[in-house]
Amino acid sequence: MRFVEKLSAVTGIPKEKLPASYQVLGHIFLAKMLRLNEGEKSAVAKSIMEILPCVKTVCDISAVTGELRQPMITKIAGNGTETIVKEAGIIYRLDAAKIMFSKGNLTERKRLLSSIMPEETVIDMFAGIGYFTIGIAKKAKRVIAIEKNPDAFHYLEENIKLNKLGNVQAINADNREVLIPEKADRIIMGYFPGTEKFLKIALTMAKSGTIIHYHDICDESELWGDELRKIHHEIGDFHVISKKKVKDVAPRRVHYVVDLKII
């Protein structure tokens, strides 16, 4: 029996009203509960914690907003919202009420790590809590991790320590205001939407041969046409190493990544 069907059977709430998808981060259960009233949310939260013993806190997530990509979360039941997530040998500490974390990007994180070389200097322009930075630092010579959001930066520093890394320079700033004299072998642009606004900044950190991992979202009909033209408009000629859809984010809207090399 699928989880939503089991939850419907236990609560008596039609499965059409229940969350179609959810995410468990450590002991925290996150889902959009748009169709439920407050009483139903409480009943659902109680049942979730009975069905999934690992869950100690249940939260309703309504949106992720603003330049700092902050989640709008309401705790329905349980304990605090700070948790530990273990993924592919990496430990992340975060506060789910303040920080966005997508387990749906695990395949992309693994794909990126497979391309990192030991002699590389990597700049992560939107480091967050270290989603990419921590894994990269286990393989690369050096990582410069830039993060504007003070809450995310706090956990970035925590996660660098938790994973016992000594080759990460963490900078709490807007990457548009940071002067980095050295040039990167690889640049991570894991931010969206509107990533193209930061491409000219990325160029100041790049050299001929630098690889940029460019993430954004778009309508599926625009993928690999309008989106590549948008990148070309900002930085001129480049070589496409690979391009792929990471995941669907809404009906006919996709999160994609282009690996491109500066000529």
C-alpha positions in Angstrom: 0.0 0.0 0.0 1.4 3.4 -1.0 2.0 5.9 1.8 -0.8 8.3 0.8 -3.3 5.3 0.7 -2.2 4.2 4.1 -2.5 7.7 5.5 -6.0 8.0 4.0 -7.0 4.7 5.5 -5.8 5.7 9.0 -7.2 9.2 9.0 -10.4 8.7 6.9 -9.4 11.7 4.8 -9.7 11.2 1.0 -6.3 10.7 -0.6 -7.1 13.4 -3.1 -6.8 15.9 -0.2 -3.6 14.5 1.1 -0.1 15.6 0.0 0.9 14.0 -3.3 4.5 14.1 -2.4 6.7 14.7 0.7 10.2 14.8 1.9 11.8 13.5 5.1 14.9 15.4 6.3 16.3 13.6 9.3 13.4 13.5 11.8 11.4 16.1 9.9 8.5 15.4 7.5 7.8 18.2 5.0 4.8 18.4 2.7 2.4 20.9 1.1 -1.0 20.5 2.9 -2.9 23.0 0.8 -6.2 21.1 0.7 -6.4 20.3 4.5 -8.1 22.4 7.2 -6.3 22.9 10.5 -8.1 20.0 12.2 -7.2 17.7 9.4 -3.6 18.8 9.4 -3.3 17.9 13.1 -4.9 14.5 12.5 -2.6 13.9 9.5 0.5 14.9 11.5 -0.3 12.6 14.3 -0.9 9.7 11.9 2.4 10.4 10.0 4.4 10.1 13.2 2.6 6.8 14.0 3.2 5.4 10.5 6.8 6.6 10.2 8.5 6.2 13.7 11.6 8.1 12.5 9.5 11.3 12.1 9.4 13.5 15.2 8.2 16.8 13.6 5.7 17.4 10.8 5.7 20.7 8.9 3.5 22.3 6.2 5.5 24.0 3.5 3.7 26.6 1.5 6.4 28.1 -0.7 10.1 28.9 -1.2 10.5 32.6 -1.7 12.8 35.5 -2.2 16.4 35.9 -3.4 17.6 34.0 -0.4 15.4 31.0 -1.2 13.8 30.8 2.2 11.0 28.2 2.8 7.7 29.3 4.3 7.0 26.6 6.8 4.5 26.0 9.6 5.2 23.4 12.2 2.1 21.2 12.7 3.3 18.9 15.4 6.4 17.7 17.1 9.8 18.9 18.2 12.3 21.5 16.8 13.1 22.0 13.1 16.9 21.6 13.3 18.0 18.2 12.0 20.8 16.1 10.6 20.7 14.7 7.1 23.2 12.0 6.0 23.6 11.6 2.3 26.3 9.7 0.3 28.8 9.8 3.1 28.2 13.5 3.8 26.6 15.0 7.0 24.5 18.1 6.7 23.0 20.0 9.7 20.2 22.5 8.9 17.1 24.1 10.2 14.3 23.1 7.8 12.3 26.1 8.8 15.0 28.4 7.5 16.8 26.5 4.8 15.7 24.8 1.6 17.1 21.3 1.0 16.1 19.0 -1.9 16.8 15.3 -1.7 15.6 15.3 -5.3 18.9 16.7 -6.4 20.9 13.8 -5.1 21.5 12.3 -8.5 22.8 15.6 -9.8 25.1 16.0 -6.8 26.6 12.5 -7.5 26.9 13.3 -11.2 28.8 16.5 -10.4 31.1 14.8 -7.9 32.1 12.2 -10.5 33.7 14.9 -12.7 35.8 16.7 -10.0 39.6 16.3 -10.3 42.0 16.5 -7.4 44.0 19.5 -8.7 41.0 21.7 -9.2 40.1 25.0 -7.5 36.3 25.3 -7.4 34.1 28.3 -6.7 30.6 27.6 -5.5 28.7 30.9 -6.1 25.6 29.9 -4.2 26.9 27.5 -1.6 23.9 27.4 0.7 24.6 25.0 3.6 27.2 23.2 1.4 24.9 21.1 -0.8 27.7 20.9 -3.5 30.6 22.4 -1.6 31.0 19.6 1.0 31.2 16.7 -1.5 33.4 18.7 -3.9 35.8 19.6 -1.1 36.4 15.9 -0.4 37.8 15.6 -3.9 39.1 19.0 -5.1 42.2 20.8 -4.0 40.3 23.9 -2.9 36.8 25.2 -2.7 35.7 28.9 -2.3 32.1 28.8 -1.1 30.1 32.0 -1.2 26.7 32.4 0.5 24.7 35.5 1.1 22.0 34.2 3.4 23.3 34.4 7.0 21.2 31.4 8.2 22.5 29.2 5.4 26.1 30.5 6.0 25.9 29.5 9.7 25.1 25.9 8.6 27.7 26.0 5.9 30.4 26.7 8.5 28.9 24.0 10.7 28.9 21.5 7.9 32.5 22.2 7.0 33.4 21.4 10.6 31.2 18.3 10.8 32.8 16.9 7.7 36.3 17.8 8.9 37.3 19.8 5.8 40.3 22.1 5.8 40.3 23.2 2.2 37.1 25.3 2.1 37.2 29.1 2.2 33.7 30.2 3.2 32.6 33.8 2.4 29.4 35.3 3.8 28.6 37.8 1.1 26.7 38.5 -2.2 28.9 37.1 -4.9 28.4 40.2 -6.9 30.4 42.1 -4.3 33.2 39.6 -3.8 36.6 40.1 -5.5 38.4 36.8 -6.0 41.8 37.3 -7.5 42.4 33.7 -8.5 40.6 32.0 -11.4 38.5 28.8 -10.9 38.9 25.6 -12.8 35.2 25.0 -12.1 32.3 27.2 -11.1 29.0 26.0 -9.6 25.9 28.1 -10.2 23.3 26.1 -8.3 20.7 28.9 -8.0 17.4 29.6 -9.8 15.4 31.3 -11.2 17.3 34.2 -12.8 20.7 32.5 -12.8 21.6 34.4 -16.0 21.9 37.6 -14.0 25.0 36.2 -12.4 26.8 34.9 -15.5 28.9 38.1 -16.0 30.1 37.8 -12.4 31.0 34.1 -13.1 33.1 35.3 -16.0 35.2 37.4 -13.7 36.1 34.3 -11.8 36.7 32.2 -14.9 39.5 31.6 -17.4 39.8 29.9 -20.7 38.8 26.3 -20.1 36.8 26.9 -16.9 33.8 24.6 -16.6 30.6 26.2 -15.4 27.7 24.1 -14.1 24.7 26.4 -14.8 21.4 25.6 -13.2 18.0 27.3 -14.0 14.4 26.6 -14.5 12.3 27.2 -17.6 9.2 26.0 -19.5 9.9 22.6 -21.0 9.2 24.0 -24.5 12.1 26.5 -24.1 14.6 23.9 -23.1 17.8 23.8 -25.1 16.6 26.6 -27.5 15.8 29.8 -25.8 17.7 28.9 -22.6 21.0 28.3 -24.5 20.5 31.6 -26.4 20.0 33.4 -23.1 23.3 32.1 -21.8 25.1 33.0 -25.1 23.7 36.6 -24.8 25.3 37.0 -21.4 28.8 35.4 -22.0 29.3 35.0 -25.7 30.6 31.7 -27.2 31.0 28.6 -25.1 31.2 24.9 -25.6 28.4 22.7 -24.3 29.9 19.6 -22.5 26.5 18.2 -21.5 23.0 19.3 -20.7 20.2 17.5 -18.8 16.9 17.9 -17.1 17.4 17.5 -13.3 13.7 17.3 -12.3 10.2 18.6 -12.9 9.4 21.5 -10.6 5.8 22.2 -11.8 3.6 21.2 -14.7 5.7 21.8 -17.8 8.4 23.6 -15.8 11.8 21.9 -15.4 15.0 22.4 -13.4 17.9 21.8 -15.8 21.7 22.0 -15.8 24.1 22.9 -18.6 27.8 22.0 -18.2 29.6 24.6 -20.3 33.3 25.3 -21.0 34.5 28.9 -21.4 36.4 29.3 -24.7 
